[in-house]
Structures are given as structure tokens and as C-alpha cells.
Amino acid sequence: MSQLNQMESNETRLLPTEIVAGVLATLRNQGGRESIPTRKAEIHRAFYEMHKQGLSLVSDFRFDTSGTFPYSPTLEQATNNLATCLLLERNNPKLNLYLLTDKLETYFESEVKRHVPDAQFDEMKAIAKQVQSALSN
């Protein structure tokens, strides 16, 4: 096996939707949150802070900082993907919350987590902690 092939087989490349699912499932599981607000600013800022710190897990997320908050189309699309698959639900009357569902946690635990090396899972936990902090302010 060539060195390049060996490097690729040792490195797990997660899709942005899988990363966001992991962060939100961790937020639910370890942070005790059952929902997050649908307003974008806090979550985008939290991911941006981790991006600025150089976490490899979010290195491919791009941010537009010209607006009122750092906005990531990648993060927005990943969140929309999870909502489309009903892993995030908006069944509250004002549609101002995403519910972090059992399905989200089951998806992450059964489909994604087994492909996540410990170092990347540690990064997911760090991002979840940053999101938790941003939502608490």
C-alpha cells in the first residue's frame, strides 16, 4: 500500500452534517439540552470561535464575517439537512426551537460515532461546550 493510501485509510473524513449531528448529539447527551434556538447567531459564533482556534474538525467550514455575525453556509446547510431528515424537529408553535431528538442521538451513535477517532470526538465535545456556553449567555 502506498504511503498516500495508508494515510487516507487512517484518517476519517466526516461530512459537515455528521459533524453537526455529533456536536448536537453531544450537546443533548452531555449538556442535557433538549432543544436549541433556531436563531443562527449564537451557534454560528460558537462554531466560528472553534474554527478560529484551529480545530481540524471545522477547518473546512467557511465563514462570512461581513455581516452582524460570522455566518457559515456549510453549517447552515448541515443544520437544514438534519432538519429535513427530521433529526432536528421544529414542532413548537412559534418554530423558534430545534428539538434535539432521540433520532438524532440514535443516528449519531449508530451511524457516525464508530467512524470518529477519539481526537475528533474530543473536538466535538469542545464545540458542544462552546455552543452550550454561547446559548447560556
MONOR-V727230 format. One record per helix or strand of 2 or more residues. SS is the DSSP state (H for helix, E for strand). FROM is the first residue (numbers start at 1). LEN is the number of residues. If there is no record, write none. Layout:
BEGIN
ss=[SS	SS]
from=[FROM	FROM]
len=[LEN	LEN]
END
This chain:
BEGIN
ss=[H	H	E	H	H	H	E	E	H	H]
from=[3	16	35	41	56	73	88	97	102	118]
len=[8	16	3	12	3	12	2	4	14	19]
END
